[in-house]
Amino acid sequence: MPHSANIALRQTADGSSTLFSQRYNSFYHSTHGALQESLHVFIENGLNRFQNHNAIQILEIGIGTGLNALLTMEWCNRHNIKAVYIGYETQPLDEELYAYLHFNESLNPWIEPFHKANWYTQVPLGPFFTFEKRMAPWPDAQNKDRFDLVYFDAFGPDAQPEMWESQVLSACVEAMSQGAVWVTYSSKGAVRRNLETFGLKMEKLAGPPHKRHMLRGIKQ
């Protein structure tokens, strides 16, 4: 399997690709199905709440393979809803890895343009989706009260605890507009309690296949 910088490509049970990080001893997605996990957590339980909007602004913490962004692009183009999508990533993928990624037939042609796009530049993918990649750590104080939806997709709290600390989570909440939605695959109790302290109304929802729960929060 292709690998680069201690990251190796893996195929998941639904045929889509994920990566394994030796640094964090973690997979980027569920091995039971990368595509179905992203669809369940971020699209069905996050983005679908905005079907009656004309335009939305989305923040992603942890771009990774780009799967969440490309699924969002496809959704926006299908629903004719304009989105500006800002993604933060400190460890972008080498071409030796993303050239071999496979999601599905409709998304695959967009993988290379997404990863080759310039950083800190707003890039359109289709008529309704504009994204900007930022190779920078979160938090970023320039984003207060801006985003309608947050995809929190860092490695898990046990693997990358610094990304789940109070400073990081509170900055997410500060960046959210009133009524905005925050979603993650994690269901860790400490994360839920912290976000409640920062002003989100938290829900523990059914998780994707082979995972019991996930978290969603609404800014009050």
ChimeraX attribute file (.defattr): number of C-alpha atoms within 10 A of each C-alpha:
attribute: neighborCount
match mode: 1-to-1
recipient: residues
	/A:1	8
	/A:2	14
	/A:3	17
	/A:4	13
	/A:5	12
	/A:6	11
	/A:7	21
	/A:8	17
	/A:9	21
	/A:10	21
	/A:11	18
	/A:12	18
	/A:13	14
	/A:14	15
	/A:15	16
	/A:16	20
	/A:17	25
	/A:18	24
	/A:19	25
	/A:20	18
	/A:21	17
	/A:22	12
	/A:23	11
	/A:24	15
	/A:25	13
	/A:26	17
	/A:27	19
	/A:28	23
	/A:29	25
	/A:30	22
	/A:31	21
	/A:32	18
	/A:33	21
	/A:34	24
	/A:35	24
	/A:36	18
	/A:37	23
	/A:38	22
	/A:39	19
	/A:40	17
	/A:41	25
	/A:42	25
	/A:43	19
	/A:44	12
	/A:45	21
	/A:46	21
	/A:47	23
	/A:48	12
	/A:49	13
	/A:50	16
	/A:51	14
	/A:52	9
	/A:53	11
	/A:54	12
	/A:55	16
	/A:56	19
	/A:57	19
	/A:58	23
	/A:59	26
	/A:60	23
	/A:61	22
	/A:62	23
	/A:63	26
	/A:64	25
	/A:65	23
	/A:66	20
	/A:67	25
	/A:68	21
	/A:69	24
	/A:70	21
	/A:71	19
	/A:72	21
	/A:73	26
	/A:74	17
	/A:75	18
	/A:76	22
	/A:77	16
	/A:78	10
	/A:79	14
	/A:80	16
	/A:81	19
	/A:82	19
	/A:83	21
	/A:84	19
	/A:85	23
	/A:86	21
	/A:87	24
	/A:88	22
	/A:89	18
	/A:90	14
	/A:91	12
	/A:92	17
	/A:93	19
	/A:94	14
	/A:95	13
	/A:96	14
	/A:97	18
	/A:98	23
	/A:99	14
	/A:100	16
	/A:101	23
	/A:102	19
	/A:103	21
	/A:104	13
	/A:105	8
	/A:106	10
	/A:107	14
	/A:108	16
	/A:109	12
	/A:110	14
	/A:111	19
	/A:112	15
	/A:113	12
	/A:114	21
	/A:115	20
	/A:116	12
	/A:117	15
	/A:118	13
	/A:119	15
	/A:120	14
	/A:121	12
	/A:122	16
	/A:123	18
	/A:124	16
	/A:125	16
	/A:126	12
	/A:127	13
	/A:128	19
	/A:129	25
	/A:130	18
	/A:131	25
	/A:132	20
	/A:133	22
	/A:134	18
	/A:135	15
	/A:136	14
	/A:137	14
	/A:138	19
	/A:139	18
	/A:140	13
	/A:141	10
	/A:142	8
	/A:143	15
	/A:144	14
	/A:145	14
	/A:146	17
	/A:147	25
	/A:148	22
	/A:149	27
	/A:150	28
	/A:151	26
	/A:152	21
	/A:153	21
	/A:154	23
	/A:155	24
	/A:156	20
	/A:157	16
	/A:158	11
	/A:159	13
	/A:160	15
	/A:161	11
	/A:162	14
	/A:163	21
	/A:164	19
	/A:165	14
	/A:166	15
	/A:167	12
	/A:168	16
	/A:169	19
	/A:170	17
	/A:171	17
	/A:172	27
	/A:173	24
	/A:174	19
	/A:175	23
	/A:176	24
	/A:177	19
	/A:178	15
	/A:179	15
	/A:180	24
	/A:181	27
	/A:182	29
	/A:183	24
	/A:184	22
	/A:185	27
	/A:186	23
	/A:187	21
	/A:188	15
	/A:189	10
	/A:190	12
	/A:191	18
	/A:192	19
	/A:193	13
	/A:194	17
	/A:195	22
	/A:196	16
	/A:197	12
	/A:198	17
	/A:199	15
	/A:200	21
	/A:201	18
	/A:202	20
	/A:203	16
	/A:204	16
	/A:205	15
	/A:206	16
	/A:207	19
	/A:208	20
	/A:209	13
	/A:210	11
	/A:211	14
	/A:212	12
	/A:213	18
	/A:214	20
	/A:215	22
	/A:216	25
	/A:217	24
	/A:218	22
	/A:219	20
	/A:220	12
